[in-house]
Amino acid sequence: MAFTLSRFLGRPFVEKFIKKETMERYDYLLHHKGAFLIFLLFLIPGFPKDSLCYIIGLGHLTTKEFLVISTVGRFGGTVLLTLGGNYIHRHQYYSFFVLIGVAIIVVFLSMVYKDKLEHLFKKLHRQHKEEDRK
């Protein structure tokens, strides 16, 4: 809903809800770093996703791209949070630390292959734009 409202009502509307400092901090990152960064931000449990959705609505992503990125990112973050909480609740600390290790490796690999992943996201974005023109 926040994405759609900001998409239709624009920056003046978003600035009523989001502090100017926050807008400036994420504006550059979201408009110049692209879909990959947005996906990582959605993956982080506890990150303020409502504010993120308002800001993303002002950007270049299509609604379809936003829905895919946010759904997959939120799902992944929820799975990590649920598994981690379950492991701690059941005193399965070894499994918890393995989960944390795997998450760190995935983030590390994402950073190493960031350019290739960005290229993939851009390619998918261009294909989507071409399909819309047809």
Contacts in CASP RR format, 6 or more apart in sequence:
PFRMAT RR
TARGET T0000
AUTHOR 0000-0000-0000
METHOD contacts of the structure
MODEL  1
MAFTLSRFLGRPFVEKFIKKETMERYDYLLHHKGAFLIFLLFLIPGFPKD
SLCYIIGLGHLTTKEFLVISTVGRFGGTVLLTLGGNYIHRHQYYSFFVLI
GVAIIVVFLSMVYKDKLEHLFKKLHRQHKEEDRK
1 53 0 8 1.000
2 50 0 8 1.000
2 53 0 8 1.000
2 54 0 8 1.000
2 57 0 8 1.000
3 53 0 8 1.000
3 54 0 8 1.000
3 56 0 8 1.000
3 57 0 8 1.000
3 63 0 8 1.000
3 66 0 8 1.000
3 70 0 8 1.000
4 57 0 8 1.000
4 63 0 8 1.000
5 13 0 8 1.000
5 54 0 8 1.000
6 13 0 8 1.000
6 14 0 8 1.000
6 53 0 8 1.000
6 54 0 8 1.000
6 55 0 8 1.000
6 56 0 8 1.000
6 57 0 8 1.000
6 58 0 8 1.000
7 57 0 8 1.000
7 58 0 8 1.000
7 63 0 8 1.000
10 58 0 8 1.000
11 58 0 8 1.000
14 23 0 8 1.000
14 54 0 8 1.000
14 55 0 8 1.000
14 57 0 8 1.000
14 58 0 8 1.000
15 23 0 8 1.000
17 51 0 8 1.000
17 54 0 8 1.000
18 51 0 8 1.000
18 54 0 8 1.000
18 55 0 8 1.000
22 51 0 8 1.000
22 55 0 8 1.000
23 55 0 8 1.000
26 51 0 8 1.000
26 52 0 8 1.000
26 55 0 8 1.000
27 55 0 8 1.000
27 58 0 8 1.000
29 37 0 8 1.000
30 37 0 8 1.000
30 38 0 8 1.000
30 55 0 8 1.000
30 56 0 8 1.000
30 59 0 8 1.000
31 59 0 8 1.000
31 60 0 8 1.000
34 60 0 8 1.000
34 118 0 8 1.000
34 121 0 8 1.000
35 61 0 8 1.000
35 65 0 8 1.000
35 69 0 8 1.000
35 118 0 8 1.000
35 121 0 8 1.000
35 125 0 8 1.000
36 110 0 8 1.000
36 114 0 8 1.000
36 117 0 8 1.000
36 118 0 8 1.000
36 121 0 8 1.000
38 52 0 8 1.000
38 56 0 8 1.000
38 61 0 8 1.000
38 69 0 8 1.000
38 70 0 8 1.000
39 69 0 8 1.000
39 72 0 8 1.000
39 73 0 8 1.000
40 107 0 8 1.000
40 110 0 8 1.000
41 47 0 8 1.000
41 49 0 8 1.000
41 52 0 8 1.000
42 49 0 8 1.000
42 52 0 8 1.000
42 69 0 8 1.000
42 70 0 8 1.000
42 72 0 8 1.000
42 73 0 8 1.000
42 74 0 8 1.000
42 77 0 8 1.000
43 73 0 8 1.000
43 76 0 8 1.000
43 77 0 8 1.000
43 80 0 8 1.000
44 77 0 8 1.000
45 77 0 8 1.000
45 78 0 8 1.000
45 80 0 8 1.000
45 81 0 8 1.000
49 70 0 8 1.000
49 74 0 8 1.000
53 70 0 8 1.000
56 66 0 8 1.000
57 66 0 8 1.000
61 69 0 8 1.000
62 125 0 8 1.000
62 128 0 8 1.000
62 129 0 8 1.000
62 132 0 8 1.000
64 128 0 8 1.000
65 124 0 8 1.000
65 125 0 8 1.000
65 128 0 8 1.000
80 99 0 8 1.000
80 103 0 8 1.000
83 99 0 8 1.000
84 96 0 8 1.000
84 99 0 8 1.000
85 96 0 8 1.000
86 92 0 8 1.000
87 93 0 8 1.000
87 95 0 8 1.000
87 96 0 8 1.000
87 99 0 8 1.000
88 96 0 8 1.000
110 117 0 8 1.000
END
